Amino acid sequence: MRLAWIFLVAAAAGCASKAKPPAKTERERDSIVAQSRLPGAKGVGAALRVSDSAAARRARLDSVAQ
């Protein structure tokens, strides 16, 4: 009986869930690619800069409209 409890406790300890780090957003992944030396990384970086610029412009226009 004692051996059964040992196996039960060992099995329960082995089933403990491991905390996963939060998943990266698409923006974070693209930023990592843009900083790498992979082919096309400069294009990804340029696209991120254009996207940031457009978002900033939209924010300025929205604040003027209000």
C-alpha positions as CSV (number, residue, x, y, z in Angstrom):
1,M,0.0,0.0,0.0
2,R,2.8,2.4,0.9
3,L,4.4,1.7,-2.5
4,A,1.2,2.7,-4.3
5,W,1.1,6.0,-2.5
6,I,4.7,6.7,-3.5
7,F,3.9,6.0,-7.2
8,L,0.7,8.2,-6.9
9,V,2.6,11.1,-5.4
10,A,5.4,10.7,-8.0
11,A,2.9,10.6,-10.9
12,A,1.0,13.7,-9.6
13,A,4.3,15.6,-9.3
14,G,5.2,14.7,-12.8
15,C,1.9,16.0,-14.2
16,A,2.4,19.5,-12.8
17,S,1.8,22.1,-15.5
18,K,4.7,24.2,-16.6
19,A,4.0,27.9,-17.1
20,K,4.6,29.0,-20.7
21,P,5.9,32.4,-21.5
22,P,3.3,34.6,-23.1
23,A,3.2,34.3,-26.9
24,K,4.8,37.0,-28.9
25,T,2.6,39.3,-31.0
26,E,3.0,39.5,-34.8
27,R,4.6,42.9,-34.3
28,E,7.2,41.5,-31.9
29,R,8.1,38.7,-34.2
30,D,8.4,41.0,-37.2
31,S,10.7,43.3,-35.1
32,I,12.9,40.4,-34.3
33,V,13.1,39.4,-38.0
34,A,13.8,43.1,-38.9
35,Q,16.8,43.1,-36.6
36,S,18.3,39.9,-37.9
37,R,20.6,39.3,-40.9
38,L,18.1,37.2,-42.8
39,P,17.4,37.9,-46.4
40,G,14.5,40.4,-46.6
41,A,15.0,41.7,-43.0
42,K,15.6,45.2,-44.3
43,G,12.2,45.1,-46.1
44,V,10.5,43.9,-43.0
45,G,12.1,46.8,-41.0
46,A,11.0,49.3,-43.7
47,A,7.5,48.0,-43.6
48,L,7.4,48.4,-39.8
49,R,8.6,52.0,-40.1
50,V,5.9,52.8,-42.7
51,S,3.3,51.2,-40.5
52,D,4.4,53.2,-37.5
53,S,4.4,56.4,-39.5
54,A,0.9,55.7,-40.8
55,A,-0.4,54.9,-37.3
56,A,1.1,58.1,-35.9
57,R,-0.5,60.1,-38.7
58,R,-3.9,58.5,-38.1
59,A,-3.6,59.3,-34.4
60,R,-2.8,63.0,-35.2
61,L,-5.7,63.2,-37.6
62,D,-8.0,61.6,-35.0
63,S,-7.0,64.0,-32.3
64,V,-7.5,67.0,-34.7
65,A,-11.0,65.7,-35.6
66,Q,-12.1,65.6,-31.9
